[in-house]
Structure formats: structure tokens, C-alpha cells
């Protein structure tokens, strides 16, 4: 955590430290959305082994396995309840009280350490105020927000005493660096990073675009396909010598990079069995040096060089929609796609993320309207 980052987030403080810690993300142990579910006993063993490895923060949601993640965590963590923090979520269209009461029953606990609004859809402000009321009622010790724009996060801070903000962040996907992570540092919110391994891609095991089974959410993720997969694979190949030089795995390198980023409090990593816990939750008190982090950043920047418009783009863009023209006008070969997306989101219109810019720019390159 950088200078100025929050050091006291109420009851959660004992689970946070000066340096970012690894936490357990509970989606995969819910048994759905990540390929074959595996045996219940295997998934329970993953949670138990994580506790043995010193993990004290567990994040889940009612939607993870239709409640199975909460039930499993509640059963396995019962004996360690006072030594661990449990965070869950309320859906954007769910009744907050009913949702949290159901979660408490599944988790076999009287309270959660953190209740988070999972998404900011219609009437999200009302939902957040209801979560604060549940905090005052003792059902949750702290309130957090997930998956919001920086404008929404700023608004949320006027509605409830937020303790945390959770969003995707890894060495590929850096939207939060533009607005929300600096805001968390400034307002002393604990930042929880999910998808730190890019849904498993940073494990380095995919030499070709994988074919995921029906029902696996990764079938829909754009970076497992086409040009984006090739770019990410190129980065991973160049990261291998760095990991070898540090005598750590690619996974440890990716997590170490994330734990070195200013303002990150907890890095949420999923695991479905004991072997994955051993592979991921490796005790390593050594942070990555600034030199190693800079080397990683340089590789990512080199592979993901922003595109530059061709002379034909201006004429072609005249008939396009406002968002497309906005992107096209900023393709100068230097402006990061995250910056383009953040600038658009500043306007208060429908938000944009860098992934949308990348997909659109790839189409422009194919049509000869942009070049890298």
C-alpha cells in the first residue's frame, strides 16, 4: 500500500496489511462456470488448505454456484470463523435484506465482515443505502462496492461509509489505473483485485486458443481468441525468462507484480483443489523489485502498442456513431486504450473499457484504417 493509502478500514483492518495480501476468490469452488466441477470433497479441501497456508480473507457471492460457494465456505470455515474474514455480495436487482439473510444462512454465520454491491445497475444508489442499513443492524461489519465506474465510485462515497472497492486488475487489464485505483488511494479505500491471472491465462499453459466446455464462462472472454490471445501469449512467452531469473513460477510473477502496485490491498485468487492452492498461495515475503516490475511493464507496453490512424480513417469515420468517432480521433500511436476509455467515461455517457477499444481497433486494422 502506498503512502496515503487507507490503513484503518474499521473491523477489516486486522485482515489487511501494509503490503497487499492474497485472498481466496470463491467463484471456482462454487462448482459452475469453470469447466468440470470436481468433487465436493476436493473443493472443500481447497478451502481448508488455503487456511493452512495462512489465507484469512475469503470472497464469495450468492451467484457462485447458485449458493454452493457460500454453503461450502460456511461449512469449512466454521471452526475458523473468528480468524478469517468472509465477504459476500448482493446482486444489483436483489432485495438487499433478503439476499444477505439467505447468504448468512448458507454461510452458517451471524454476520459477514464485508457485504458488497456486486454491480451498479438501475437504482444502485438505493441498493447501497440498504447495505449501509444492514451494516448498522450488525449483519455486516463493512460495506463495499464492485464493478463501478470512477464517477459512480465518487457518488457512492457520498452515500455510505465504503471500506472497499473491488474490480478486475492484472498486468494485462489495467483500466483501474486511470481513475478508480488513484481514487481508492486518495480516499483510503481498500482495493480488492479480482481476475489477477486473467482467468487462468497467466498460468502459461495455453499454447493455442483453448476450447472450453459448454457452460464455462471463459468461452465468452475475448482474450482467449484471435489477435488478443496472440498478443497475450507473446507477452507470456517473454515473461518466462524473467520468472526463471527470479526462480518463481509465472503465476507467482503475475501475482507479485500485482501485489507491488500502489494501493492494492487484497489480490483474490481462485482455486478448486489442493494442488491449485499449492501452486497459487505460495508464501513469499519478497516483493518484486521495481526493476522487475519495470521490465514487465516494458514488455506489455511493447506488445500492446497503441494503433495510429491511417489517412483513410477520417473520411470513413464521418458516418459512424459518436463512440466510434471518439476512439478514431484518439488513435495517435501513443494514447493508451485505457486512457481513451477513461476519457469517454468522464463524459458520463455509457461507460467504456479498454477491451471495447481493442476489439474496435483490431477491426480498423483489418480494414486498413489503422496500423500498429
Steps between C-alpha positions, in 0.01 A plus 500: 500500500644834404543798725163655566303181443243411760646316800181476706187359341324424824449132586674392179830656608627185666474316168693764305865591516745752368576266210231344282390153606357206311135423563285208391252569219203266542350483150682187382423295813132562431529224241360677193635726231854359503472171314456170681391565857712235666407319818351692790772356722771640270353848509460487877862389528608804298339733754644309794847498347481874433439557872801280577701718261412806703219645288264708716276674244232310307279666238182344362154584363152343486538448125814286531367152438146606587600541865727195515812711550345660809379167636842342455683794656259506791552132571879498467570832672268450796780395736715794390227763481660746740838473326381571148307770316209400277380738232188444292289705261147610422381503141398828337135393469469293819326610817804583717361374832357177361816433298735553793281298739511210253877536472539495879301176518714338233819629662382376841593829666327792671691763306737554210808715526420670172186527288548638150269624228592271212417738214374855452185465290166682534434646845844399621511796740190368676660155523813644655304692763319177591835326547605776738179442696590131526842600628338713769283200591812290561452268203826621343802670650586700188356598162672486162432560132596297192523563127415870492629790295711761672208740481275250675765433762527871573122515539497191722741661742234762575236236575663247730823455698667276245793292617591321176477506124540185286581485129696290246871576485798315362810587299293487179176664611578838651188716470504569875836676474345797322241613755369255759823376656635855550161590650525208742845613606383856545187407697671218688282218374639149511527377141414134429635372168319211336591308185872548582606217268272604210267203562795260507677623186799629698566149621669454162348165406320605181718481190196534273151643545327257739167337433302525822204276576142617473406697809854620566486881518843525338344404164376860480820681601658675205862451606479126448443562130659656192747785505459575867597145592807523279606827661457364849681179417791706362524687829489178700778349291718804574415485870627144539871595515422767761319246717785253459750769596301566817471123562122521520209381286312711248209503743718632779643762265154623395377510860822662615460775242148565620599501866763761415249749358432802725162485668423130451387348829383147421554286191216248462610170349278198439583133546294182472730243656799467728747486212383837368532645849860375518569652159345837580523580871876480526635681805757747368591802711714646222322761291600540140766764465414823314741388227307177444169685495637746246623213282151344506337833417740555211412164345126565528538851355709369209252229403194716556615804307209738426389521140534804277230607256562491126402791269188311397358481855375859516278467193368161607414617853272784389195275487575305818344530844634736763691231695675370189596851388628573851736201486611567144595860583740382770694235311831689493736210566569608860172525692427186702164337443431517874541879480260524205238295686540704819470829314177385340365384836581844642221638283238310698360316200490121481838392642779353290784263585827435321383160375235668287759732352733207421231302320399802293860591415572144387212538254644829376841341446342219299329761279823698451364799693756473782845354539721387787 
